[in-house]
Amino acid sequence: MFADQMIGHKLMTKQTGAAGRLCNAVYICERKFARREFYLAILMDRQSQAPVIIASSQGGMDIETVAKESPDAIITTNIDIHKGVTDDIARNIATNLGFSEQCIEDAKDTIQKL
């Protein structure tokens, strides 16, 4: 029903700008009801020419708004391209995001698999 209204039409967001982008596909998945949402992205930092992980416990929101209104809620972690995301780095990110002690190892594993 919604897919018909999206496919073949322009999608306009902050990222696409006013020009928008043509929607060719819609992914449908089972709806889950999360107790909490987190934001985590792996980006290439132009200055260091290395990957960086950007994370926030304020997921489910527009990350640009979080960065503007609560810059301290954004966790930035530089990644050594030769070592990758080590256990210590992933565990530290999970801890800083506020995962409970019993969930830190699962969160660490998930972060490393990204």
C-alpha positions in Angstrom: 0.0 0.0 0.0 2.7 2.6 1.0 5.2 1.0 -1.4 3.0 1.9 -4.3 3.0 5.5 -3.2 6.8 5.6 -2.9 8.2 3.6 -5.8 8.7 5.8 -8.9 8.4 9.0 -6.9 11.1 11.4 -5.6 12.2 11.0 -2.0 13.2 14.3 -0.4 15.1 14.4 2.8 17.8 16.6 4.4 20.4 14.3 2.8 18.9 14.5 -0.7 18.1 18.2 -0.7 15.3 19.8 -2.7 16.2 17.8 -5.8 15.3 14.6 -4.1 16.1 11.1 -5.2 14.0 8.6 -7.2 12.8 5.7 -5.1 13.3 2.4 -6.9 12.8 -0.1 -4.1 11.2 -0.4 -0.7 12.5 -2.9 1.9 9.8 -4.5 4.0 10.7 -6.2 7.3 9.0 -7.4 10.4 8.2 -4.7 12.9 10.1 -4.9 16.2 9.3 -2.9 19.3 12.6 -1.7 20.7 12.9 -0.6 24.3 15.7 1.7 23.3 17.3 2.9 20.1 20.9 3.7 19.4 22.7 5.4 16.5 25.9 3.9 15.2 27.6 4.7 11.9 31.0 3.8 10.4 32.4 6.6 8.3 35.6 7.5 6.5 37.2 10.5 8.2 38.7 12.7 5.4 41.2 14.4 7.7 42.8 11.2 9.1 42.0 9.1 6.1 40.8 6.3 8.4 37.5 4.9 9.6 35.7 6.5 12.5 32.7 5.2 14.5 30.0 7.8 15.4 27.6 6.6 18.1 24.8 8.0 20.2 22.4 6.6 22.8 19.9 9.0 21.3 18.9 6.8 18.4 15.5 7.1 16.7 16.2 10.8 16.2 17.7 12.8 13.4 21.4 12.6 14.2 22.1 16.0 12.8 19.6 17.4 15.4 21.3 15.5 18.2 24.7 16.8 17.1 23.3 20.4 17.1 21.3 20.3 20.3 23.4 17.8 22.4 26.9 17.5 20.9 28.1 15.7 24.1 25.6 12.9 23.2 27.8 12.0 20.2 30.6 9.5 20.7 33.4 9.6 18.1 35.9 6.8 18.0 38.9 6.7 15.6 39.7 3.3 14.2 43.2 2.1 13.4 42.8 0.6 9.9 45.5 -2.0 10.6 43.9 -3.2 13.9 40.2 -2.7 13.2 37.5 -2.6 15.9 39.3 -4.3 18.8 37.4 -5.9 21.8 38.4 -2.9 23.9 37.2 -0.3 21.5 33.8 -2.1 20.9 33.4 -2.7 24.7 34.1 1.0 25.4 31.6 2.1 22.8 28.9 -0.2 24.3 29.7 1.0 27.8 29.6 4.7 26.8 26.2 4.1 25.0 24.8 2.9 28.3 24.3 -0.8 27.7 23.8 -2.8 30.9 26.6 -5.1 32.2 24.7 -8.2 31.0 24.3 -6.7 27.4 27.8 -5.3 26.9 29.4 -8.4 25.4 26.5 -8.9 22.9 26.7 -5.2 22.0 30.5 -5.5 21.6 30.0 -8.5 19.3 27.4 -6.7 17.2 29.6 -3.5 16.9 32.6 -5.7 15.7 30.5 -7.5 13.1 29.5 -4.2 11.5 
